[in-house]
Structure formats: structure tokens, C-alpha cells
Amino acid sequence: MTQHATGTREEWLAARLDLLAAEKDYTRRGDELAQRRQALPWVKVDKDYRFDTDKGSATLADLFQGRSQLLVYHFMFGPDWKAGCPSCSMIADGFNGYTVHLANHDVMLWAVSRAPLAKLQSYKQRMGWTFPWASSAGSDFNFDFSVSFTEEQQWEGTIEYNYRRGGHAMDRAPVPPPVAKFAETCGTDAQSYRRDRPGLSAFVREDGQIYHTYSTYARGVDGIWGVYPWLDRAPKGRNETGVWWRRHDEYDNG
């Protein structure tokens, strides 16, 4: 027998209407946060970043592909890894469907990683993805936008991620089991795995000048992690006791 509260349809409706009021308030507060994101001051991007893409070498301006807005998902895939991060892969599974709509609303969506382009292309083919993915190998891009860190920063404890130094699960000692597990599935060691982090950055191009407008990290990318809004509406919610997800071609579907 279920241990969850049960009731009549009338009792459910009363509780649902009470919840609806809270949901509406949450939606309004989300709208306010979006407005505050858009009101942040823009910062000029003066550095000449270079990327490797399917169509050859590209600048940051090239990634806009004629649009005025650019969203970059900082996909964790280090130079020596054999596969991309499972969490980033789960997030990226939704990109194929989004990119065409965004591109037709003046927004380009790209994934950017430090791994060489050939590795990205091979992994992209394995995953069945079509969204644009660029390599920032040899560029300061990941480091400047606080999603990649040097070994020296790691050992000195000077990594600043999500706008603060230390405190993130990826920095804890000993290495948390999920971090060690993910590192192994990426074909790397835990210390190397922890030198790359997830995030999202936004840029705008106006009068020929590019500006950085917004970046978010860690749980700030929950909003684009498409599986979780669905789970949050499922009867048992996220129902997590640990890391349960894997790459979509690694599930045993019997």
C-alpha cells in the first residue's frame, strides 16, 4: 500500500489550486530574474579568440553566423579525454531540437570544448548530434570564462568557479565518488577531469563589437538540463540517491 497521502478529487483540487498560486508566483519571479539577467552591463570582448570548427578556423564573431546573439554551452571535454562528460552529454541531448528554433530567432547556440576538433567530431557522430560544436584548443577562451583551470591553479587552490574560490564539490578532498566515476568514463584521471567545468555564456554583437553579457555555472545550468523539468513534474520527482544517468547509448534497455 502506498505511503503517500491520498484523498478525494475535491481534496486534490483544493490542494492543486493552492499549489497553482505558488507556481504562478514562481513564474513571475522567474520573469523578474530574466529581466535582471538582461539588464546586466555588457562587457566588451577585445581578445581575438580562435576556434576550430567543421568549416575551418573561426573567430568568436564567426560563431554568430549572422545573428546578433550567441549562446555558448561550455561542454566538459578535456584535450586528453576519450569521451565527453556524461552530465554535459545528457544536457546536450536536447540541443539538436533547440538550435533550429534559436537560429530562427536571432540566436546561435554552440557547444565549445578544449578537446581537439577530431575528437569532438567523432564523439558527436557517436551521439547522433547535429548542433554546432567548436574546439577552443590552444585558445584562452575556456580559461577566460572560468570553465577551465591550470594544474598550477589546482594545486595552489586558487580555482575560482561560480564566482567564488573553493567550496564546489569538484574541489573537495578526497575526490567525491561521482567525480571519480565520471572521470573514469571519460578515460581520464580525477584531477584532470576536475580542471574543466560546465557553464553557459551569452554574447551579443552590436555595431561590429562583441560584448559578454552573462555566464552561469554549476547548478546555474539546471534550467537547460532538459530532463529535470520533466522529473520535477513526475510523481516521485527527481528521486535520486546518487548519480544515476549515463550517456544515452550506455543504458541497458534490455
PyMOL commands that set and color helices and strands:
alter all, ss='L'
color gray80, all
select helices_A, chain A and resi 9-38+60-63+86-92+95-103+117-127+141-144+151-156+169-171+177-185+190-193+218-224+227-231
alter helices_A, ss='H'
color red, helices_A
select strands_A, chain A and resi 43-44+50-53+56-59+69-74+107-113+133-135+160-161+164-165+199-206+209-217
alter strands_A, ss='S'
color yellow, strands_A
deselect
rebuild
show_as cartoon
